[in-house]
Amino acid sequence: MLGNFLFKIVRSSGGLRERLWKLAYETFPKVLPDSDWWFMNYGFEPTDAERREFGTLDEQQFQWRSRAMYHYLAARAHVAGKDVLEVGSGRGGGLRHVAETMHPASATGLDFASSAIAFCEKNHTGTFARYLEGNSMDMPFEPDSFDVVLNVESCHAYRDQALFIREVARVLRPGGKLHLVDVRAIWNWDLLYQWVSVAGLELIEDVDISSNVVTAIELDEPTKKALIKKRVPFWLRGMFTEFAGNVGSQLYERLKNGEIQYRRIVAQRPA
């Protein structure tokens, strides 16, 4: 019950939501400091058609479905030879996967949690990706700096998401694209579409991938449940269960019954 209550607060609006998300992202890496725990998304179960079109992953890897969320997002962006920015890079595994397997010209991760950046600097040293601490609503980059911006299950936590979209439009080069996946209520998706339009970006792809995420959650349940029981203090397990979107969590139930949707969108800056 305590975990559910705290999670509802974290989902609240305004500056309080941003501060609590920041606290959560600063705290979780300390509770789960494992060097191979590279991802914090809910996971993605690809279709057979996607496997054929975009290649397959080693499905014996730890957290492979969370890795798949990045693989099947970034593969659609055709990032080879391009400058790539991930906003909300978290524990860095997604950007590292993109950098090591898809051959971009550069790969930069930006995250507001100093502990996440410290984790990346410790565990992804010697890789092509670089990680910076910074604000998604005031990015430390010049205009026209990137060809592709990735955002994975992150922008719902930002205090001013409209400003974030405007920042994306600013740092993208003409013809550049935002590739975003997130989970929201339907009305909240409508708001995001408005912000994309106001920022001068064109929505060119919009796909409901809720079923892929629900399936991933269900298939990963035994592993997640065992890890939470092993590593998380009893009094925090409820919140971790909600945060991880385990079977039975509010997020899982709402996603499964259609109250909220997990979507993939692509928005382009006009050339």
Sequence and secondary structure as in RCSB ss.txt:
>XXXX:A:sequence
MLGNFLFKIVRSSGGLRERLWKLAYETFPKVLPDSDWWFMNYGFEPTDAERREFGTLDEQQFQWRSRAMYHYLAA
RAHVAGKDVLEVGSGRGGGLRHVAETMHPASATGLDFASSAIAFCEKNHTGTFARYLEGNSMDMPFEPDSFDVVL
NVESCHAYRDQALFIREVARVLRPGGKLHLVDVRAIWNWDLLYQWVSVAGLELIEDVDISSNVVTAIELDEPTKK
ALIKKRVPFWLRGMFTEFAGNVGSQLYERLKNGEIQYRRIVAQRPA
>XXXX:A:secstr
 HHHHHHHHHT  HHHHHHHHHHHHHHHHHHS  TT    S      HHHHHHH    TTSTTHHHHHHHHHHHG
GGT TTSEEEEES TTSHHHHHHHHHH  SEEEEEES HHHHHHHHHHSTTSS EEEE BTTB SS TT EEEEE
EES GGG S HHHHHHHHHHHEEEEEEEEEEEEEEHHHHHHHHHHHHHTT EEEEEEE HHHHHHHHHHHHHHHH
HHHHHHS GGGHHHHHHHHT TTSHHHHHHHTTSEEEEEEEEE   
